[in-house]
Amino acid sequence: MRLLAIPAVIALAAMTAGPVTSAPENPLMQPSTLPFGALPFDRISDSDYQPAIEAGMAQQLEEINAVADNPAPPTFDNTLVAMEKSGRLLDRANGAFGVEVATNSNPQLLRVREVVAPELAAHEDAIYLNPKLFARVDAIYKNLGRLALDPESRHLVITYYRRFVHAGADLPPAKQAQLRQINRQLATLQAAFQRKLLAGTAAAALVVKDRSQLAGLSESAIAAAEQAASAKGDPGGYLIALQNTTQQPSLTLLQNRATRQALFENSWTRTERNDDNDTRSTIAQMAKLRAEKAELLGYPNFAAYQLTQEMAQTPAAVQDFLQGLIAATRAKAAQEATEIQAQIDASGQHFQLEPYDWNFYAQQVRKAKYNVDDNEIRPYFELNNVLQNGLFYAANQLYGITFKERHDIPVWQSDVRVFEVFDKDGAPLALMYFDFFKRDNKQGGAWMNSFTNYSTLLGTKPVVYNVENIPKGPPGEPTLLTIDSVTGMFHEFGHALNAFFAVERYPSLSGTARPRDFVEFPSQFNEHWALYPSVLRHYAFNYKTHEPMPQELIDKMKRAAKFNEGYAMGESLAADQLDMAWHSLPASAPLQDVDAFEAHALQASGTDFPGVPPRYRSTYFAHIWASGYAAGYYAYMWSEMLDDDAYQWFLDHGGLTRANGQRFRDMILSRGDSEEYGPMFRAFYGKDPEVEPLLEFRGLTTGDT
């Protein structure tokens, strides 16, 4: 029984469902016979998902009720181990549906999601609000001191007890009834938000008719824009699709200011156009319901409720951490803005710097200051080379693992690639899927998830996937990456490594089943190896000439690495504070005017940095409204503190070595949710986390330029 899915496309767990009839040929209804239990996507039809999910809920509820109704006194084995074994069909069906609806959606799949989302929420309540089941868990927890359990099993008892209480198991029946209703409403609104965001983002793509409006883009990028417009039924036009963030990659290159402004404004307003895709009413209702849920559970706001499950523990701890970064970020961003305005003025133009100008002119400053041009770098970052000679090479050097591509495993989309992963001794370790390319019917952003967790109890190995949204190269040409896309690949692969190296017995404690503000630590730590000298030399080859990246270019790129970090930190901190503001509302607060609330939240927190928009605005902030990061977006910055500390430890102890990699694998990557996180980190680092390495790596210390 999984207690956590990362990132949540649909929360895996539970609700009551009536009897479900399903065609016997539904391939999700039986365990797969493929290697690693891989899902048979070549045999799954869109019509298979809802029956399988609903059958999975019904089956798990029978399994859970058998545990709750067991006349024998509660024991660890007949209660918690039995619960861990439940829900296999639901996990299988939900796992397949989750990746399909997020990466390869269509109207039928989106309708299924809106139907099953409230059912799944109610199913989860049927488990965690079952009084007889909680009585058994409570009895085991209260008797924990007298039980002869190994440390992982003891932690499982504590985890289950906390999860039941967090879900409202100790509330009186009347309040539980209110909670069930709120959870169903929230699930329905979340599914509606996801549908609106996908449609709004696709509809807000910028289309221009004149090729000259795209001056500054490469020939391959223009060809891709022309192909995208033609595919949308607009031959003769050029289409630039939106990515999930406020700023768009093309804004760094587009020379035409009117085009930049139009692209930025399309991004800024994608889901607030007073049409069917407007999300403002949806998120205002979600914020209100979350506050009411927190009050029911005895908390002043949703942030206080949610953070009891995280490493930070309290909103005050989060705010202390974030506030400690704002002043240095504001100063750095102001310094950068001054340099950029000077660049604008020097160009002979006469206008005030706007957000849609920032990245274009920042690139000019970067060229002038460091003589670095993204178009000079991209030919050295060909996708397959980055994958095989970058990601895989670094993982081999650190952890001894190897990879072999498989072409016999069915995939959900023809571009998806599959690799078998082998451990340092050659034993099969995991199965890994990569879905790299942007599609209009694909959810924005990048993420990792698992179809199967490692578990000695169930005899399962990790089956993992990474999803990116990289623009695919034109037909017949390679896909060339920006440095941001390269580090993004290393990031998501860090999550995969966390899943590969699990050693847990219980699936709900395995791999990435960790708090948000710790689960991002391994992924962000893995980003450091993208530019590590021996790794970079192994994959940074010109795709045409096969010549290695010149040392002069490497040096320039590294000198420029801290450039524009005031901006990068600023947009992230603004998003952090928007998230915390929405989830600090009390239940007594009225429905919010979203635009006014957002402006006030940024101003009040000091993150209304001039010229620096939030990385995500409230209306398209999928992390907090649809992906489980409510009151948790700060986790990226918090985890960056942890990962920079860990990387500094590596540098102090010889850098990238097998010995250091094995230590990190043994002490961090393999530990899952098997112990408390403060002691786990201290055991590796030797002391509590400290923010100084983060400020140093970001170039925010005194004297950095």
N, C-alpha and C positions, 0 to 999 in steps of 0.2 A: 504494500500500500504506500504509494508515494505521498509524501507530505509537502513536497515543494517541486515546482517545475521552473526552469530558468531558460529563456525568459518565457513568461506565461503568454501563450497565444490563446489557449483556453486552460483555465486552472484544472490540473489533474486532480481528481478526487471524486466527488460523490453526490446522490439524491435518490429519492424513492421514485420508482418507475413501475408502471403496470406491466403485465405480461407482454412480451414482445415476440412476435413471430418473425422469422427471418428465413430467407431462402437458404437452403443448405449449401448452395454454391458460393455464398458470401465468403471470400477468402480471409476475411478478418475474424471469422468466428472460431477458427481453430489455430493453434500455434503454428508458426511457419516452420517448414522443413528446410528452409534455405540456411546456408552457413551463418552462424551467429544469430539465427532467428531473424534474419533480415526480412523486412516486409515485402510482400509480393506485389509491388506497385504495378507491374504489368498486368495483373489480374484484377485489381481493385477498380471498381466503377464509382462514380460520384454517388450513385444511389445506394452504395453499400455502407456509407459512413453512418448515417443516422440510425439505421437498424442495429448496427454493431455497437454504437455508443450506448443506445438505450438498452440493448441486451446486456452490455457490460455493466451498466448501472444496476439492472435487476439482479444479475448474477452476484455482483459484489454485495448488494444489500442482503441477499440470502446468506452469503458467507458471514457478513458482519452480525446479522441477527442470530446466527447459530452460535457465535461467540458470546453475544450479550445474553442469550437464553440458556447458556450452558449451566446445568444444575450443579456442576462441580465447583468448589471454591476457586476463586480466581488465582491463577499462577502466571508466571512470566510466559511459559510455553503455551498454555491454553488460551491466553488472551493476546499478549503483544506479538508473539511469534505467529499466531494464527492470523492476526490482522496484517502482519507483514506479507503473508502469503496470499492475501485477498486481492481482488481487483486486476487480475492478469489480463482478462479480456478487455476491460475498460482501458487499461494502460495501452494495450496494443492498438485499439481502435482510436483512442484519443491521440496517440502519438502519430499515427498515419494521417489523421484528419488535421492535426495541428500544423504539420509541415505543408500539407496540400493547400489548405485555405489561406495560409500566410504567404506562400510563394508562387502559387499557381491557381489563383482563385477564379471563380466565375459566379454568375448570379445564383446558380443552384447551391453552390457551396456556401456562399454568404447567407442565403436563406436558412440553410441547415444550422449555421453557427448561431443565428438569432433565435432559432427554435431550441437548440440544445443548451445554450448558455444558461438560461434560468433553470433548466432541468438539472444541470450539473451543480449549480449553486445550491439548489434544494437537496440534491443528493448528498453533497458535502455536509449540509446541516443535519440530514437524517442520520449520519454517522456521528458527528461530533456533538450533537445535541441529544443523543440517545441516552436517557438517564441510567438505564441498566448497564450499558457499556461503560459510561463514565464511572459508575460505582465500582466496577471491576478495576479500571485503570487507577482510580483513586486509592483503592485498597492496596494495590501492589506498590504504588508510590509511597504510601504511608508506612509500608512494611519494608521499604528498600534497605534500611540499615541492617535488617536481619537476613537478607537474601544473599546467597553465595553466587554472585554474578561477576563475570569479567567486566573490565572497565567499559567496553563498548555496549554491553547489554545494560549496565547501569545507566549509561547515558541515554539509551533508548527509552528507558522508563521515564527519566526526567523529561526527555523531549516530548513524548506522548502526553504526559501530564500537562506540560506547558501549553501544548497545542490545543488540548481540549479546553483548558481554562481560557485561553486566548480566543477560542471560537465561541465562548459563552456557555460552556457546559455547566457551570455552577450558578447560572442565572435562574430565577424562578420561572415557572412555565409561561406566565403572561409575557414576561420580557423576552423569553425565547421565541414566542410566537411573533412578536414585533421584529425580532432580529431576523427570523426566517423571511419575513416579507421584505425587509430592507435588502437582504442579500439577493433575493430574486430580482428586485428592482435594479440593483446595481449591476447585476450580470446582464440584464436586458439593455441597460444604458451603455455598458461597455461594448457589447456587440454592435449597437447602433453607432457608437463613436468610431469603431474600427471600419465599419462600412462607409460612413461618411468621409472619413479621412482618406481611405483608399480612392474613393471616387473623386473627392475634391482635389487631391494631389494630382491625379491624372488629368482632370479637367483644367487645372491651372497651368499646365505646360505652356511655355511661351512659343508661339508660332510667328515667324516673320516671313515676309515674302521676298525681300531683297537680300541677296547674298552679301552685299556690302555691309549690312547691319551686323554681320557676324565677324567682321574684321578682327583679327587677333587669334581666332581659333585656328587650329591646325587643319590641314586639308582632310585628314581622316575624320576629325570631329565634325567638320561641315558635311562631309559625305554621310556620316552617321545621322546627323540632324535631318538631312534631306531624305534619307531612307525612312527615318521615323515618321516624318510628315506624310510620306507616301503611304506608309502602312496604315496611317490614320485616315486615309482617304483625302489627303490634301496634296496632290502632286504639284510640284512647283514651289512648295513652301519648305520651311526649315523649322523643325520642332526640337526644342530643348526641354526635356522632361525634368521635373523637380525631384531632388533628393529630399530626405526627411528633415534636414536642418534648415534654419532660416537662410543662412548664406549658401550660395550655390557655387560649385567648382568653376563654372564658366565665368563668374564675376571676376576672377583673377586675370582673365585673358581678354575679355571683350573690350575693344577700344572705343566703341560707340557708347557714349554716356546714356543716351536715351534707351538703348537696348538694355544696358545694365539696370537702369531704373525700372524698366518694365519687368525684367526677370525678377528683380528683388521684390517688387510690389506684388507680382503674382505669387511668389513664395509667402510673403508676409500675410496675404489675405486669403490664402487658399481655402480655408474653411470658415470664412466669416463674410460671405457674400449674400447673405439673406436669401439663400436658396435651400434646396433639399439637403445640401452637404454642409450647411452651417452647423458647427458643433457647439456654439456658445450656450444654447439652452441645455444641451446634453451635459456639458461639463459643470454648469452651475448646479444642476440637479444632483450630479454625482457628488460634488463637494458637500452639498447640504446633507445628503443621505449618509455620507461617510462620517460627518460630524455627529449626526444623530446615532449612528451605530456606536461610535466611541463613547458617547454619553451613556447609552444603554449598558455598556460594558464597564462603566465606572471611570472613564478617562475624560479630561477636560477638552480634548480634541483628538483628531485622528492621528496626528503625528505622535502624540504621547502614547497612544494605543499601539501604533505600529512599531515604534522604536524599542519597545520592550523585547522584541525579537532580534534586535540588531546588536552589533558590537558596541555602537555608540551609546545605546540604552535610553538616552533622554534627548528631547529637543534642545535643552540647554547645552548639552555637550556638543551637539551638532552646530548650534549657533556660535558657541565659543570658538570652535574650529574654523568655521567659515568667516566669522568676523576677523579672525587673526590673519586672513589672507586678503581682505578687501582693500585696505589702505595701500599696501605694496602694489596690488594689481591696478588700482586707480592711478597711482603715480606712474607706473610703467606704461599704461595705456595712454595717459596724457602725453608722455614723452613721445610715444610712437605717433600719436595724432599730430603733434607739432612737426615731426619730421615729414609726415605724409602731406600736411598742408603746405609745407615749404616745397615739396616736390611738385604739388599742383601749381603753386605760384610760379615756380621756375619753368614750368612747361608753357607758360604764356596764357594759361587758362585763368579765369577769374570767377571762382565759385567756392562756396564753403563745403568742406568735406562732409559727405553724407555716408551712411552705412553702405550704400551700393557702390561707393567710390573706394572704400577702404582697401579691400583686397587687391584691386587693380593697381592702385598707387603704392600700396605696401610692396607689391611685387617690383615696382620701379625702384623704390628705395632699396629693396633687397638686392636688386641687380647692381645699383650704383655703389652700395656699401660693401657687398660681398661678391659681386660679379657672378651671381647665380641666377640661372634661368631654368624654370621648370621644364621648358621644352628641350633644354640641353640634357636634363636628367632622365626624362621619361624613357628614351631609347634603351637605357640600361636596366629598366625594370619591366621586363616582359613577364607576363603573368605566370606561365608555366615554369620559367626559370626561377622566379621568386619562390614559387611553391616547392619545387623539388630540390633546388640548390640553396635555398634560403631557409624556409620553414623546416623542411625535413632534415637538412644538414645540421642546423642548430640543435634540433631535438636529438639527433644522433650524437652529436658531440657532448651534449649535456647529460643525456639519459641513456644512450646506447641503443635506442630503438630504431627500427628500419621500416620501410614502406614498400608495398608492391601494389600496383594498380590492378584492379579486377574489372573485367568487362562482362562477368556473368551474373552480376547482382542487379536486379531491376531498380530503376530510378523513377522519380515522379516527374522529371522533365529531362529532355534529351541532352541538355548541356551538363547535367550533374555528373560528377566523377566520383568514383569509389576506390578506396585504398584499404588493403588489409595492413594492420600494424603489428609488428613483431617485437617482442621484448628483447632485451640485451642478450638473452640466452637462445634466441631464435624461436621461442614459443609464441603462438598466436596470442595477441594481447587485446585487439579491438578491431572494429570496422569503422571506417571514417568516410563520410560523404562531404563533398564540397559543391555548393550551389552558388556560383560566383556572380552571375550576370543580372543586371537590372532588367526588369520586365514591367510593363504597365500594370499587370495584374498581380504584382508582387508587393508585399508590405515593405515600406521603406526601412532603411537602417541595416544593421548587421547584427547577427546573433548566433549563439550556439545553443543546441539542445540535444537531448539524448532520447533515442527510442527505447534503449535498454540500459539500465545501470548495472555495474558490477555488483554481484552478490554471491557469496559462498552459500547462503541459505537457499537461494533459488538456482544456483549453478549457472548464472548468466554472466556474460562479458559485455563490456561497453559497446554500444552501437550509437555513434555520435554523428552529428552533422553541424557544419558551419555554413551560414548564409551571408553573402555579401550583396551589394548593389553596385557592382562595377560596370560602367558602360562597356559593352562588348565592342571589340574592334570591328571595322567594316569587313564584309565578306572577303576572305582570302588574305586578310592582314592580321597581324598579331594584336593582342590586347596589351597596351602599354599603360603602366600604372603611375600615378603620382606617389610621392613619398607618403602622403596621408593614407592612400590605399594600401601601400606596403605595410605600414605600421598597423593598419586596421586588420590585415590578414594575420599578422603576428598576434594581435590582440585576441581575436576569436579563437585562434589555434591554442592560445594559452588556456582558455576554458576547456578545450578538448583534452589537453594534457592533464588537466585536473581530473577529468573523467577517466582517462586511460589508466591512471596510476592508483585508482581506488583499490583498497584491500579490505573493505568492510564486509561483514557478514550480512548486515541488514540493508536492503535497498533504499530505505528512506533516509539512511545516514550516509549514503555513498556518493563519492565524487563531488559534484557541484551542489549538493544539498546543503548549502551554507547561507548565512545571512548575506544580504545584498552588499553590505559594507565590508565583507571579507571575500565574497565570491569574485569580485572584480580584481582582487589583489593578484592572483596568478596570471590573469589575462593581461593586466597592465604591466606586470613584471616582464612578461614575455616580449613586450614591445621593445624593450631595451636591446634585444639581440639583433634587431633589424639593421642597426648601424654599427654593431660591434665589428671591429676591424677584420677579424678572421672570417666572420660570417659574410660581411659585405663583399669581401674579395672573392668569395666562393660563388656569388650569384649575380653580381652587378657587371654584366657583360652586354655590350652593344648588340642588339638583336640582328643587325645587318652585318657588321664587321667581325663580331665575336671578340672584339678587343675589350679588355677589362676597363672599368671606369678609371680614368686617369687619377693619380693621387692628388693632383692639383684640384680636380673637380671634387673629390672626396673631401679634401681639406676645406674648400669653399663651402660645401654643403654642411659640414659640421660646424664651421664658424657661424653659419647662418641659422643653426638649429634653434637658438634661443631667440631669434628675431620674431617679433610680433607675438611674443608670449603674453604680453599685457592684454592684448586683444583676445587671445585664445582663453586665457584664464577668466577674462571679464565675461565673455559670452557664457562660459560654463557656470560661473558664480551667479550670474543673473538667473539662469535656469534653476540652479539649486534653490535660490531664494524664492522664486515663483512657486516651486513645489512646496517648500516649507510654509509659505504664506497661505496657499490654498488649504493645506492640511492642518493649519493652526486655527482655523475658524471654529468657534464654539457652536454647539447645536442651536443656540438662540439666535445666531446670525441669520439674516434674511437671505433669500436667493441673491446672488451677486450680479451686478452689471460687470460682465467679464472684462470689457475694455478698461473701465474705470478702476476695477480691482487690480488689474495687471499693472497699470501705470503707478498706482499708489504703492503697491508691493515693492516695485523696483526702487522707487524714490525713498521709501521708508527704510529699506535695507542698505541703501548706499550703493546699489548695483545698477543704477541708471547711468552707466558710464557713457559719456558723450561719444556718439559715433559707433558704439558697440551694442548691437542688439542682442537679446538673449538667444542662446543657441536654439532653443525651441520656445515659441510663444505658447501661451496656455491652450490655444485652440487647436494646435497640432502636436501637443506634447504627449505622444503615444506612450512613452515610458511610464508616465504617472497615471494616465487614464486607462491604459489597456495592457500594460506589460509588467505589472507587479512592482513598480518602483515608486508607488505612492509614499510620500515622505521619505523617499530613499534615493532620490537622484544624487544627493550629496555623496552617495556611496562611491562614485567614481573618483571624486577628489580625496575622500578619506582613504580609499584603497590605494590611490596614487602615493599618499604619504607612506603607506606600508610597503609598496613596491619599490619606491625610491630608497627607502631604508634598506630593503633586502638587496637591491642592486649595489648599493654602496658597500654592503657587507661582502658581496662577491668581488668587487674591485679591490677591497682591502685584503682579500684572501686568494688572490691569484686569478680572478676573472672567470672566464668560461673554461671550466675543467670538468672532467667526469666526476671527480671527487666532490666538487661543489654542487654539481647537478644532482648527484645521488643524495647528498645531504638535504637539498631542497625538496627532492622527491619524497624522501623518507619522512621529513619533519613537517612539511606543508602540503604538498600535492596529494599525498596518499591518505591524508587524515580525515577527509570528508567532514561530517558533522559528529565526529566521535568524541570531541572534548571541547572545553571552553576555549574561546579564541584568544583572549588576552594571554593566558599561560602558553598557548601554542606558539604565538608570535614571539613572546619573550624567550622561549626555549631556543628558537632559531636565532634571533637577533641579539640576544644577550641583555636586553633592556626594553623598556616601554617604547612605543613608537615616538618618533620626534620629527618635527616638521622641517628642520633645516635642510636635509637632502632634497626635499621637494622644492623648496625655494631656490636652492642652488641649481638643480637640473632645469628649472623653469626660467632661470635667469632673473629672478626677482630679488636677489640679495643686493645690498648696497654696493654700488660701483659697477654692476652689470649694465651693459649697453646692448 
